[in-house]
Amino acid sequence: MHIEPLILERNPGESENIRTWLKNPSRRHHQPSLMIGQLFDPVPGASQEMGLNVVLYGAVGTGKTTVVRKLILDWCAGSALPQFKLVIPFSCKDLSLQTRPTSLRHLVGRKYLHLHKNPLLNGVGPEGREVLFIFNAMEQMKLDFGSASTELCSDPDEPLSAETIVVNLVRKYLLPEASILVTTRLSALDSIPNKYTDRYFQICGFSNLDQQKAYFTSRLLHGSSGPPSQETETLLEMLYLNLERESQLAAACFLPSYCWLTCATLHFLHFTDPLAHIRTLTGIFTSFLRLNFSGEVLEGSNRFGGGGDKVGQQSTSLVHHVVQTVGKLAYDGVTNKRTSFSEKELEQWIGGKTKTDEELRQLAVFRTDVLDFFLVPCMETSNLEEGGGETRYVFAVPAMQEYLAALYVVLGEKKTVLEKVGKQASEAIGQAGEDLTTLLNILSKFLPLRIFAIFNLVKMFPSLYHRIIGYGKGRIARTMTAEMFRTEDQFNEDVLDQIEQSLLGVQGPKPKERQERESFELYPVFMGGLLSYGNRVLLDQLGCTIKSTVVAQITRSLEKHMVKDRQKHQPPEEVMDLLFFLYEFQNPHFTAEVLCSLKSLNLSTVCMTPLKCFVLRSVLSSAPSRHLLEELNLSSCHLTQELLEMLGPVLMRTRSLNLQFNRLSVESCTYLKDLLLDSHCSIRSLKRACTCAFLSRGTLRVLQDFSPSRRSVLPIVFLVTMVPAPINKILPSRLRQNKGLEELNVAYNSIGDSAAIKLVDACREHPTINTVHLYLNQLSTTGKQSLYSRAQRGQGPTSRVKVLASVTEGADLSENWHPILSVIRQHSTSWERERVRQQLQHFLQDLEGGRRQTHSWLKKLHFRRVERGIQQMLRELDQSTP
């Protein structure tokens, strides 16, 4: 489904910015948008003998190429431009590469073989009125309309340069009856004189929310059969709410190119197909640059640069120059934790100290075509200008700042003074060394003096410079590692959740730690992604080459730093960021080396999505087949049966698996049972949970088969939360039928004294159960004492059960106080905070009572130690309460 952008018939001489012009509703009412098929409607008073010359202009990313393609498809289908029998589109980029002279007929016949002898191209008779030439991206060509420099020609069979053919077509010397449609950027409007243009149309992108919503709906629902899913509807609703808030995203989506980037990112986050070709977030941003600036070069006598540095006179890639200027600005913002920039800062980093007319012209083109594409006025300060305040600029998409900063570093543009001086000296001395060697070789034929050998020392300087460059690659690796494991970012969400929040908006107040300083956790991920082979191929097409030797140097250094820093304890969100970094890097050998240093993965409380599960599975598939995870903690991860099935290969290679506090259904239990029965399964310990919503007779029937016959020892921890009253009667009887359960966790429930006593009695009679968790239940002091006494009755190991109900056992400190507090600390954020606070306060009362009853100073000190730990947990709970 194609969404028509806003197209206005507007003279390019109007100086008012189109965004400002569109804010006046009366103008919009008097000048409605035109359809692309109306561009060649008859002009009153115009000559009917000559074809029309129409210029369609607009900023980068407004959809000029897309509109042209849609126009051609509609003409082929017979729904547009019925007055033309022949439409011949050309890419000005391809024409600019044409070096040999050729005629118009051969130029058309080379691209469209069946039109080589078409009579409409003869230039004789009125048939030429039925021909339309389309020249897309005219800014790619250098046209000279001067009669002295461009040969005039009216013969379609005369060989000429491509530029000369286009000039003669526009000037109506060649096929004057034919009509011409030219698309160009704002900066190249003056390449065609006004006297040769009949009509000007400006394409303005998506100027209102209705167009943006229609685009997102068509793209996000593209390819879906039947009604959209609940997830898709929720996603669209959140996206629309963010757009309606006049957010920065709405300002960026004024350009259809950023709508494409937003949709591609959301598709990546929510609709990644495990069976489809692997796609990375870095690849999406690189493709975005390729779509808008593919193959463009910046030419001129001297290219302007930040800080006034002058570069050579040769042409350079436009994207490479964007990295050197806008990328340097982005890097400065990332380094100083800033996302907005003043006009003065833009002038410092982008404009530099330009002096010549050519430099000023290039700067104007760059600011119009490139700078306004990447940087937009900040929505929060856009109204300050009327009150005398300063307007600040931000990147249209926040992630683009981190991408360009990463590209700036990876391309080696961030050089030390030694590297800058060393490069120039190396080139000069290297060339002088070659000349000197040639001279000494000639003189040695006549004067064979060994003293001339000392001059060979000159050749050593280039080798020394290459060693300096090698240290620079190591610095890039150190930067990536340091940014990946920043201490101040440990309390943030994982990077995938941050991307989603930037697109869909943050519901509710921002966390305090996120308000104080900006976080740039995508920055190191993009650096790793840019080193992957697929992205390096795309960057090479854009004129930004990253050599394989450079990648090898960075990878070797990165491996050392990554393995070293990975030994430190990291929060679950940081572990997820590391996995995403390895996924973006797409280097199986490097990933395998890092994974071999990992013994366990703690992803507890990370909200797992299909993409995160796919990333986890994809990364761990790079590890050697012999490598097994000692522990995989997926508790409180919002896992479903679909996600479990996606993680199946990962679960098979895990020894200890924790699935507590996930809403797993009966079907999920069946899947886990089948997984445990698989002969290739390595699980030796399983911890899982069930809530009242899914705890049924069917669930408990599945549990009795959890003990696979092929496993001699399989500790299984079954956690039941929110047990309803009927289940209290069913659970003890079902436990007798399960022969593989070793630990039962019914903490955080509403179990009373009588129900707890029945449960402990059933566990005491069970042949394998050795531990029961009963804390955070409605147990009295008398009930706890009764539980402890009943748990120790009987003879033999099977008749004794360890009951974890409190940190004390009468006047003594329980030997299990540490595991109780560890479990409560781990799940304090997911459980009801007030209930956890009350339980901790009850623990303090029990500890105080036990401390008063004991007379041993050592026991009193031990009681004090546990009390301090509980008081610290209460303080942390109060601080984390919103």
HUVEN-V50690 format. One record per residue. N is the residue number from 1. PSI is psi as a letter, one per 20 degrees, with the letter a starting at -180 (999 if undefined). Layout:
N|PSI ; N|PSI
This chain:
1|p ; 2|p ; 3|o ; 4|p ; 5|r ; 6|p ; 7|p ; 8|q ; 9|o ; 10|p ; 11|p ; 12|i ; 13|i ; 14|p ; 15|i ; 16|p ; 17|q ; 18|h ; 19|g ; 20|h ; 21|h ; 22|i ; 23|i ; 24|o ; 25|h ; 26|h ; 27|g ; 28|h ; 29|h ; 30|i ; 31|n ; 32|r ; 33|q ; 34|q ; 35|q ; 36|h ; 37|i ; 38|j ; 39|h ; 40|k ; 41|q ; 42|p ; 43|p ; 44|p ; 45|i ; 46|q ; 47|p ; 48|i ; 49|h ; 50|q ; 51|r ; 52|q ; 53|o ; 54|p ; 55|p ; 56|o ; 57|q ; 58|r ; 59|r ; 60|p ; 61|j ; 62|i ; 63|k ; 64|g ; 65|h ; 66|g ; 67|g ; 68|g ; 69|g ; 70|h ; 71|g ; 72|g ; 73|h ; 74|h ; 75|g ; 76|h ; 77|i ; 78|j ; 79|j ; 80|q ; 81|l ; 82|i ; 83|i ; 84|p ; 85|i ; 86|p ; 87|p ; 88|o ; 89|q ; 90|q ; 91|p ; 92|h ; 93|g ; 94|h ; 95|h ; 96|h ; 97|i ; 98|o ; 99|h ; 100|q ; 101|q ; 102|q ; 103|r ; 104|g ; 105|g ; 106|h ; 107|g ; 108|g ; 109|h ; 110|h ; 111|h ; 112|n ; 113|h ; 114|i ; 115|j ; 116|h ; 117|k ; 118|p ; 119|i ; 120|i ; 121|j ; 122|h ; 123|j ; 124|p ; 125|r ; 126|j ; 127|h ; 128|i ; 129|i ; 130|j ; 131|p ; 132|p ; 133|p ; 134|p ; 135|o ; 136|p ; 137|m ; 138|i ; 139|i ; 140|i ; 141|q ; 142|o ; 143|p ; 144|o ; 145|j ; 146|p ; 147|h ; 148|h ; 149|i ; 150|p ; 151|p ; 152|p ; 153|q ; 154|j ; 155|o ; 156|i ; 157|j ; 158|p ; 159|p ; 160|r ; 161|q ; 162|g ; 163|g ; 164|h ; 165|g ; 166|g ; 167|g ; 168|h ; 169|g ; 170|h ; 171|i ; 172|k ; 173|h ; 174|p ; 175|m ; 176|h ; 177|i ; 178|q ; 179|q ; 180|p ; 181|p ; 182|p ; 183|p ; 184|r ; 185|r ; 186|h ; 187|i ; 188|j ; 189|h ; 190|j ; 191|h ; 192|o ; 193|q ; 194|h ; 195|i ; 196|j ; 197|p ; 198|g ; 199|q ; 200|p ; 201|p ; 202|p ; 203|p ; 204|j ; 205|b ; 206|o ; 207|i ; 208|r ; 209|h ; 210|g ; 211|g ; 212|g ; 213|g ; 214|h ; 215|g ; 216|h ; 217|g ; 218|h ; 219|g ; 220|h ; 221|j ; 222|p ; 223|i ; 224|p ; 225|p ; 226|a ; 227|q ; 228|q ; 229|r ; 230|h ; 231|g ; 232|g ; 233|g ; 234|g ; 235|g ; 236|h ; 237|g ; 238|h ; 239|g ; 240|h ; 241|h ; 242|h ; 243|h ; 244|i ; 245|j ; 246|l ; 247|r ; 248|h ; 249|g ; 250|h ; 251|h ; 252|h ; 253|j ; 254|h ; 255|p ; 256|h ; 257|h ; 258|h ; 259|g ; 260|g ; 261|g ; 262|g ; 263|g ; 264|h ; 265|g ; 266|h ; 267|g ; 268|g ; 269|h ; 270|i ; 271|k ; 272|p ; 273|o ; 274|h ; 275|i ; 276|r ; 277|p ; 278|p ; 279|q ; 280|q ; 281|h ; 282|h ; 283|h ; 284|g ; 285|h ; 286|g ; 287|h ; 288|g ; 289|h ; 290|h ; 291|h ; 292|h ; 293|k ; 294|p ; 295|j ; 296|q ; 297|q ; 298|o ; 299|q ; 300|r ; 301|g ; 302|p ; 303|p ; 304|q ; 305|r ; 306|p ; 307|j ; 308|j ; 309|p ; 310|p ; 311|r ; 312|r ; 313|i ; 314|q ; 315|q ; 316|q ; 317|p ; 318|g ; 319|h ; 320|h ; 321|h ; 322|g ; 323|g ; 324|h ; 325|f ; 326|h ; 327|h ; 328|h ; 329|g ; 330|g ; 331|h ; 332|h ; 333|g ; 334|g ; 335|h ; 336|j ; 337|l ; 338|q ; 339|i ; 340|q ; 341|q ; 342|r ; 343|h ; 344|h ; 345|h ; 346|g ; 347|h ; 348|g ; 349|h ; 350|g ; 351|g ; 352|a ; 353|m ; 354|q ; 355|g ; 356|r ; 357|h ; 358|g ; 359|g ; 360|h ; 361|g ; 362|h ; 363|g ; 364|g ; 365|g ; 366|g ; 367|h ; 368|g ; 369|h ; 370|g ; 371|g ; 372|i ; 373|h ; 374|h ; 375|p ; 376|q ; 377|p ; 378|p ; 379|h ; 380|h ; 381|j ; 382|h ; 383|i ; 384|h ; 385|h ; 386|h ; 387|j ; 388|j ; 389|r ; 390|p ; 391|p ; 392|q ; 393|q ; 394|r ; 395|p ; 396|h ; 397|p ; 398|h ; 399|h ; 400|h ; 401|g ; 402|h ; 403|g ; 404|h ; 405|g ; 406|g ; 407|h ; 408|g ; 409|g ; 410|h ; 411|i ; 412|j ; 413|h ; 414|n ; 415|q ; 416|r ; 417|h ; 418|h ; 419|h ; 420|g ; 421|h ; 422|h ; 423|g ; 424|g ; 425|h ; 426|g ; 427|g ; 428|g ; 429|h ; 430|g ; 431|g ; 432|h ; 433|h ; 434|g ; 435|g ; 436|h ; 437|g ; 438|g ; 439|g ; 440|h ; 441|h ; 442|g ; 443|h ; 444|i ; 445|h ; 446|h ; 447|n ; 448|m ; 449|p ; 450|i ; 451|h ; 452|i ; 453|h ; 454|h ; 455|i ; 456|i ; 457|h ; 458|h ; 459|i ; 460|h ; 461|g ; 462|h ; 463|h ; 464|h ; 465|g ; 466|h ; 467|h ; 468|g ; 469|h ; 470|g ; 471|h ; 472|h ; 473|h ; 474|h ; 475|h ; 476|g ; 477|g ; 478|h ; 479|g ; 480|g ; 481|g ; 482|g ; 483|h ; 484|h ; 485|l ; 486|p ; 487|h ; 488|i ; 489|j ; 490|h ; 491|j ; 492|r ; 493|r ; 494|r ; 495|h ; 496|h ; 497|h ; 498|h ; 499|g ; 500|g ; 501|h ; 502|h ; 503|h ; 504|i ; 505|q ; 506|p ; 507|p ; 508|a ; 509|q ; 510|q ; 511|q ; 512|h ; 513|h ; 514|i ; 515|h ; 516|g ; 517|q ; 518|q ; 519|p ; 520|m ; 521|i ; 522|h ; 523|g ; 524|h ; 525|g ; 526|h ; 527|g ; 528|g ; 529|h ; 530|i ; 531|i ; 532|q ; 533|g ; 534|g ; 535|h ; 536|h ; 537|g ; 538|g ; 539|h ; 540|h ; 541|h ; 542|j ; 543|j ; 544|n ; 545|p ; 546|o ; 547|q ; 548|h ; 549|h ; 550|g ; 551|g ; 552|g ; 553|g ; 554|g ; 555|g ; 556|g ; 557|h ; 558|h ; 559|g ; 560|g ; 561|h ; 562|g ; 563|h ; 564|g ; 565|h ; 566|i ; 567|h ; 568|q ; 569|p ; 570|q ; 571|r ; 572|h ; 573|h ; 574|h ; 575|g ; 576|h ; 577|h ; 578|g ; 579|h ; 580|h ; 581|g ; 582|h ; 583|g ; 584|h ; 585|h ; 586|l ; 587|n ; 588|h ; 589|g ; 590|g ; 591|g ; 592|h ; 593|h ; 594|g ; 595|h ; 596|h ; 597|i ; 598|p ; 599|h ; 600|q ; 601|p ; 602|o ; 603|k ; 604|p ; 605|i ; 606|p ; 607|o ; 608|p ; 609|r ; 610|h ; 611|g ; 612|h ; 613|h ; 614|g ; 615|g ; 616|g ; 617|g ; 618|g ; 619|g ; 620|i ; 621|i ; 622|i ; 623|q ; 624|q ; 625|h ; 626|i ; 627|p ; 628|q ; 629|p ; 630|h ; 631|p ; 632|o ; 633|o ; 634|k ; 635|q ; 636|l ; 637|j ; 638|l ; 639|q ; 640|r ; 641|h ; 642|g ; 643|h ; 644|g ; 645|h ; 646|h ; 647|j ; 648|g ; 649|h ; 650|g ; 651|h ; 652|h ; 653|k ; 654|p ; 655|g ; 656|p ; 657|p ; 658|o ; 659|k ; 660|q ; 661|l ; 662|q ; 663|n ; 664|p ; 665|a ; 666|g ; 667|h ; 668|h ; 669|g ; 670|g ; 671|g ; 672|h ; 673|g ; 674|h ; 675|g ; 676|h ; 677|i ; 678|p ; 679|h ; 680|j ; 681|p ; 682|j ; 683|p ; 684|i ; 685|p ; 686|p ; 687|p ; 688|r ; 689|r ; 690|q ; 691|r ; 692|h ; 693|h ; 694|i ; 695|o ; 696|r ; 697|h ; 698|h ; 699|g ; 700|h ; 701|h ; 702|h ; 703|h ; 704|i ; 705|j ; 706|i ; 707|n ; 708|q ; 709|i ; 710|i ; 711|p ; 712|h ; 713|p ; 714|n ; 715|p ; 716|p ; 717|o ; 718|o ; 719|p ; 720|p ; 721|q ; 722|l ; 723|p ; 724|r ; 725|g ; 726|h ; 727|h ; 728|h ; 729|h ; 730|h ; 731|g ; 732|h ; 733|h ; 734|h ; 735|h ; 736|h ; 737|i ; 738|o ; 739|j ; 740|i ; 741|p ; 742|h ; 743|p ; 744|p ; 745|o ; 746|k ; 747|r ; 748|l ; 749|a ; 750|l ; 751|p ; 752|a ; 753|g ; 754|g ; 755|h ; 756|h ; 757|g ; 758|h ; 759|g ; 760|h ; 761|g ; 762|h ; 763|h ; 764|h ; 765|i ; 766|q ; 767|h ; 768|h ; 769|p ; 770|i ; 771|p ; 772|p ; 773|p ; 774|j ; 775|r ; 776|l ; 777|r ; 778|m ; 779|p ; 780|r ; 781|h ; 782|g ; 783|h ; 784|g ; 785|h ; 786|h ; 787|g ; 788|g ; 789|g ; 790|h ; 791|h ; 792|j ; 793|r ; 794|r ; 795|q ; 796|q ; 797|h ; 798|i ; 799|i ; 800|p ; 801|p ; 802|o ; 803|p ; 804|n ; 805|h ; 806|r ; 807|i ; 808|q ; 809|n ; 810|c ; 811|i ; 812|q ; 813|p ; 814|p ; 815|i ; 816|j ; 817|h ; 818|g ; 819|h ; 820|g ; 821|h ; 822|g ; 823|g ; 824|g ; 825|h ; 826|h ; 827|j ; 828|h ; 829|h ; 830|h ; 831|r ; 832|o ; 833|h ; 834|h ; 835|h ; 836|h ; 837|g ; 838|g ; 839|g ; 840|h ; 841|h ; 842|h ; 843|g ; 844|h ; 845|g ; 846|h ; 847|g ; 848|g ; 849|g ; 850|h ; 851|h ; 852|h ; 853|h ; 854|q ; 855|i ; 856|p ; 857|h ; 858|g ; 859|h ; 860|g ; 861|h ; 862|g ; 863|g ; 864|h ; 865|g ; 866|h ; 867|g ; 868|h ; 869|g ; 870|h ; 871|h ; 872|h ; 873|h ; 874|h ; 875|g ; 876|h ; 877|h ; 878|h ; 879|h ; 880|i ; 881|p ; 882|999
